[in-house]
């Protein structure tokens, strides 16, 4: 390994160490209360050195978010890497999203804070571009799977894959946010099991998009 390669490797390792330190601070305090001084201390660096790697606290926050998004992508990839019928794979996606949520609550909360416009105002274009590319990769996995189901005659041909993906994602996300914030209220005051409601919602939305062929297939392999 040459000197340049070694230095680049060391630099990348330092970046990972900084992100790990920032993650610890953000998980404990959130974006608003965390400071670059605390992150530098957690990373055992001077604040000046920290700024050599990341231009702002918001850049670091988004970098931690991207770590969570990568974990979510791995959940999705694993859920869809089998030889099961395509409708089962789409169902698997919903299950894997909920599994990610259950095992990574802090990342889940951060992922949906990134839509805050105030955050984007402070983020560098370089970091924002990397985040957008990661987003596109996640969406592509979902959209391609829905397109495959349309091509195979299981979903209606007039459905746009992007719109279907947004419908399924937004419904799941809204219910998981309720589970995260108000699960006890819905269970104790309303007698509603939100986890069961989430599964029902995913099933009903997906089935509403199916052809007759899709419904027959779906009921034989999923329900």
N, C-alpha and C positions, 0 to 999 in steps of 0.2 A: 504494500500500500504506500503510495507516494505521500509527500508532505501535504499537498493540497487536499487530497482525498481524506487524509487523517483529520485535518483541520475542519473540513466540512462535516465529517462524522461527529467530531467533538461538538461542533456548533449545534448540530441537530439533536444530539443527546442533551445539551444544555437547554434547548428549547423545550424538550419533553419534560425535563426536570422543573422548569419554570411553570409549564402548564399544570403539572401535577400539584405544585405548591399553590398555584392560583385556584385550582379546583377545590382544594381543601379550604381555603379562605372563603371562596364564594359559597360553598356549600354551608359553611357556618354562619356567614354574615349577609350574603346576598350582594348584589352589585352596588347598591347605594351606600351601604355601610362599610364595605371593604375598601382598603386603601392600597396604593402601590407600595407604601412603606411596609405594610403587613405582608404583602406578597413577597417583597424582596427579602424580608426577614425569614419567611417560611422557606424560601428558596436558598437562603444563606448567601445572598448576593447584596451588593450595594444597589441603591435605587438607580444610580447612574448606569450601572451594568445592565440592570433590568430594562431600562429604556433603550439600550442598544439593540435589544431583541424585539421588544414590543413598544409601539409608540404611545399606547394609551391603555388605561384599565379596561376600556370597552373592547379593544383589540384582543386582550387576554380573555375577556368574558366570552367573546364569540369563538375564540379558539377552544375554550373548554366546551362550549356548545357543540362545536364540530366533532369533538371527541365523543360526545354522547350520540350525535347523529351517525357516526361511524359504527358504534355499537348497535344502534337500531338497524342500520343497513345489514349488518351481519346476521341479526335475528331474521330479517326478511329473506335474506339470501338462503339461509339454512332452511327456512320454512317452504321455500319454493324450489328446492334443489332435488326433489324426489321425482319419481316416475308416475305419480298419482295423476288422475284426471285434472284438467285445468280448473274446473269449478272447485274441486277440493283444494287446489293450490291457492285459489283466491280466498277461500274460507280459512286456510292455514295462515294467510297473511294477517287476517283480523285477529286470529289467536296469538300470533307472534307479536303483534303490536301491543296487545294487552299484557303478554308476558314481559315485554320490554318495560312497559309501564310499571308492572308489579315489582320488578327487580331493580329498576332505575328511576325511582320517583324524583330524585333531585335533577337528573338529566331531563326528565320529562317536563318539569316545571321550567327549566331554563330554555328548553327548545321553543316553548311558546311565548317566552318573554322576548325572544329575538325579533318578533314582529313589531315591537315597540319602536316607533319612528325616532324617538330620542336616542335610542341606542345606536341607530345607523348614522346619526349625525356625527358621532364621535369615532366611528370605525373607519380605518384606512381603506382605501379602494382595493388594495392588495388582499387584505384579509377578507373583505366583503366578496371579492371575486371568487376566492377559494371556496367560501361558504356557498355561493350560488351554484358553483360547479358540483359541489357535493349534493345539494338539493336536487339538481337535475338528474343526477345518477339514481337517487332514491325514487324520484317520480317515474323515471324511465322504467325501472324494474316493475313497478305497479302497473303503469300504463301499457307496457308491452304484454303483460299477462292478460289484461282485460281485452286488448286487441286480439290476442290469440283466441280467447273465448268467443269473441264475435266471429272471427274467421272460421272457427270450427262449428258455428251454428248454435252455440249455447246461449249467447246473449243477442239481443235484438240488434239488427244492423243499423238502425237509425240512432243508436246510442254513440255518443262521442266518448272515446276512452278517457280523455282528460276529465270531462265532466263527471263521468262515473267514478273516477278515482277521487275527485274532490268531494263528491257526495258521501262516499264511504268513509273517507278520512275525516271530514268535518263532523259527521255524526258520531263516529267513534271517539274522536278527541273531546267533543263536548261532554259526552257521557263519562269519559275517564276523568275529566276535570271535576265533574260532580262527585265521582267516587273519591277523588283525592281530597276535596274540600268539605263535602256534605254527606258522606256516606251514612253516618249515624242518623242524621236527620231523616233521610229517605227511608231508612230501615225501621227506625223506632217510631217516627211520627206518621209515616205514610204506608208502612208495611211493604215497601218496594225494595227488592233486591236488585241493586243497580248492575251487578255483574251479570245476572240473568237477563236483565233488560238490555244490556249491551249486546249480548249474543243474539237475542231476539231481534233487535234493531238491525244488526248486520245481516241476519238471515232474511228478514223481510225486505230490506233495501235491495239486496242482491237478487232475490227471487223476483222482485218487481221488474227487473231488467231482463229476465230470462225469456227465451222462447219456450214453446211447449216441450221441445226436445231437451232443453236445458233443465226444465223443471223435473222431468222424468229422471234425468241423470242425477240431478242434485239430491232428490229424495232417496235415491238408491245408494248414494255414496256418503252423504253427510248427515241427513236427518235420521 
